[in-house]
């Protein structure tokens, strides 16, 4: 046990009853019954993750780690096939130990650990994925020759370079087709973002898209003088976790 007493999810802002959380689980086909505090934390973490930019699998793994570190027992979501969860657990244990050395109340330490685990999943979880998907396809001889010319020592390196090229192309497309207007309000921002993404054939998870739009719209740097194309590019980069992407200024 990591804490001197048992804490409820309400300590990190949960205002949902067990019944409301159970209804959320049912609506999203999550096979979990809330029967104790561990499953309560697990359910809330699923809800929190999906409503704050994590996809379904990321939220499931997040819920396991949260239930593990916030309650008496972790509730497995069988996501160890997707992520290096033993390594993740050690990483979070380091976070816990660091927080334990801070001068603050245990309640504040619980809140800090929850937030740090979430930020870790939002910003770094892709670094801990297993390479468990295999692509099998047939291509022509001429396409094979072109593929071999792509820089990279392995097939994986070449494939990742293609993905980066696609990301850069999407950034250019967004800037070129986006209306040259400034930000008006969040509803207009959502409509224009959806229109641009549909035009370039980019269809992210809707909940994650809604989260990203809200993150950018509520950012302190966003105002009525903000260029809409720049904001939509920020949404795309947030969704794709691009921190060093192509900078486009239209010149």
N, C-alpha and C positions, 0 to 999 in steps of 0.2 A: 504494500500500500504506500502511495506517494504522499498522502496528506494526513494530518492528525485527526481530521474528521471527514465525514462524508458530505460532499457538496452537491447541490442540485444544479441543473443547467441554467436556472434563473440567475445564478451568480455572474454569468457572462451575457445576460440580456434576454434569455428565453422567456417569452410571455405566453407561450402556447401551453395549453393543458395537455395531459396525456391523450385525451380523446381527440384533440385537434392534430396532434402529432401522429396518432394512429391513422387518422383519416388521410393525412398526407402520405403516409407509407402505403396505404391501400390504393390511393389515386395514382401512385407512381410504381405500382407493382413491386414493392420492396417487401420481401418475405421476412418480416420482423414483427414480433409481438412485444409490446412494452409490458414487462412483468416485474422489473426492478430498476434500480438506479443506473445500472450498467446499460441496459437496453434503452433507458430514457436518454442517456447521453448519446448513445449510438444513433437514435432516431433524430435527436436535435442536430447532431453533426451532419447527418444526411440532408436535413432541411437547410441548414446553414450553408453547407457546401454548394448545393444546387442553386441556391439563391444568391450566391456571391461569386460566381464565375467558374466553379469547378464542374467538370462533366460527371456523368453518372458513375464511372469507374473510379475517378479521382475522389468523388464524394464518399464512395463506399470504403475506400482505403483510409481516407481521412476519419471516417466514423469509427473505424477499428482503432486507430491510434488515439483518438479522443477518448473513447470508452476505456481504453487501456490505461491512460495516464490520468483520467479524471475520476475514475470509479475503482471499485475493488477488482474488476475483471474486464479484460478486453473482449468485445463481441466480434468475432471474426466475420468478415464479409467475403472470404475466399478470394481475396484480391492478390494473394501472394504469387499467383501465376502471372500477374501483370507488372508487379513492382518488387524491388529488392527490399522487402519489408523488414528483414532482420537488420539491414544497414540503416534503414529509415528509423527504426526503433532506437538504435544506438545514437543516431544523430539527435533525436528528440531527447534522449536521456542526457546528452551533453547540454541541451537547452535547459532541461530541468535543473541540472547541477549548477549551471551558471545563475539561474534565477534564485536558487536556494541561497546563494552567496550575497544576494542583494538585500539592502536594508529596507524592508517593507513588510506589511502584514501578509499572513498566509493567503487571505482572500485576494489580495492584489497579485500574489504570485500565481494563483490559479488563473486569474484573468490574463496575466502576461503570457503564461505558457499556452493557453488556448489560442491567443492571438498569434504567437510565434509559430505554432504548429500550422495554423491556417495560412500564414504568409509563406511558410516553407512549401506547402502544397501548391499555393497559387503561383509562386515564382520559380520553384526549383524541382518540382516533382518529375518533370520530363527527364531529368538527369539520372533518375533512379528506375527507369523503365527497363524491363527485360526485353530483349530483341526476340520476341516469340511469334512474330508474324512472318510468314513466308510467301513471297510473290512468285508465281509460276506463269510464264507467258512465252509465246512464240513470236519471234520477229524475223523480218527479212534479213538477208545478208547485208544489204546496204545500210539498214538501220543498225545492225550489229556493229558494223565498222564505225558508224557515227558515234555510237554509245561508247565504244572502246577509246575514242578520241577525247572523251570528257575527262578532265583532270581528276585524278584520284587513284590511290593504290589498290583499293578493293572495290567490289561491286557496290558495297554499302556506301563508301565514300562518293562514288559517282552518282548514286541515287540521291544522296543528301544534297549534292551540288545541284542536281536538277530541281529539287524542292526549293532550294534557296533562289534559284533563277526564277521559278514560278512566283515566289513571294515578291521578288523585285519587280517582275512584270505586272503583278497585281497592283503594287503600289503606284507604278507609272499609269496603269489604266485608270485607277481611282482618281488620280490627279487630273488626268486628261478629260475624263467624262463628267467629273463632278461640276455642278453649277457653280459659277464664279460669284458666289454670294456669301454674305456673312451669316453667322449663327443668329437665329431668331429666338427660338424657344425649343424645349426638349421634344415636343411632339413633331414639329417640323424637322428637327434633327433626326428623329427615328425614321420618318417617312423618306427623307433624302438618303439616309444610310441604306435602308432596305432597297430603294430603287437602284442605287449605285452597285450594291453587292449583287443584286439580281442580274444586272446588266453584264457584270464580269463573270457570272456563273459561280459566285462564292456563296455557299449556303451553310453557315455555322449553326451549331445548336442554338435554338431560339432563346432559351433561358440564359445561355452564356452571352449571346448577342445583346439581349436586353440589359444584362448586368454591365457589359462593357460600355454601352451607350450611356447608361446612368453614371458610371464612373467618370467618363470624360465630361459629360454635361455638368456634373456637380463639382468638377475640379475648380479650384480657386482661380486658375489662369484662364478659364473659359468665360468669355463675355460676348456681348452683342457685336463687338469689333473683331471677334475671332473668325478667321477664314474657314468656311465649311469644309473645304477639301482637306485642310490640315487636320481638322477634328476627325473626319472620317478615316484618314490615314492612321491617326492615333488609335481609333477603335480597332482597325485591322491589326495593328502592331500589338495591341493589348491581347487580342484574341489569339494571335499566333505566337505570343511571347517573344516578340522581336524587340531586343533592346539596342541592337546596333544595326538597324536596318538602313535602307537607302534614304538619305535625306533629299527631299525634293522641294525646291523653292520656286519653281516655275520659270526660272531665268535660263 
